[in-house]
């Protein structure tokens, strides 16, 4: 018994093609009157010759993209596939460079004021007295540590080198300052911590964004994985603030 008939059909095609076009017309019986009828009704399903799992209706067969009145989303799918993926750009690099220069420059100046008395600063002794008034013990040591952290972090931010560590240093120093000034309120005009909060927020931003491509960190492992290193140094900053507060702060 044959399972497939390869002989051409009556209209020049193959038996499998008889469901399509001219082959779909069933010949009239001899002597019968009336027009020929199709083996496929208006709402019948057609089987794709090359893919037997796919069926479509008369309406779908006349549409280029799905149903006559419907939207299959084909255009949106093509656009989505060819849409350009997110990429770093020069505008982002320029913005991060400006942020680093601003924050790093501010901390360079403040660190020089505290360590060397430059730019009209109090120097280490004067800053130690200020720390004592805020309620910190061992103020002479804390004065040198704070000034050194500000100066070093500022220089590293300007260079874009070891940015997560530098940003964590900025964040830690500013968090300690906010804690010490919390009783004075928020606004800077009233002696509050507004200025320190803004600088700390800038440091927190750089902690996770990284320095941008115009930096000495470019290509280093912490540049390629800013999120993981950002969380790590955030914990380092939080630990340093907690240790200073518990060990040296006596309001």
Buried (B, 14 or more C-beta within 10 A) or exposed (E): EEEEEEEEEEEEBBBBBBBEEEBBBEEEEEEEEEEEEEEBEEEEEBBEEEEEEEEBBBBBEEBEEBEEEEEEEEEEEEEEEEEEEEEEEEEEBEEBBEBBEBBBBBBBBBBBBBBEBEEEBBBBEEBBBBBBEBEBEBBBEBBBBBBBBBBBBBBBBBBBBBBBBBBBBBBBBBBBBBBBBEEEEEEBEEEBBBBBBEBBEBBBBBBBBBBBBEBBBBEBEBBEEBEEBBEBBBEBBBEBBEEBBEEBBEE
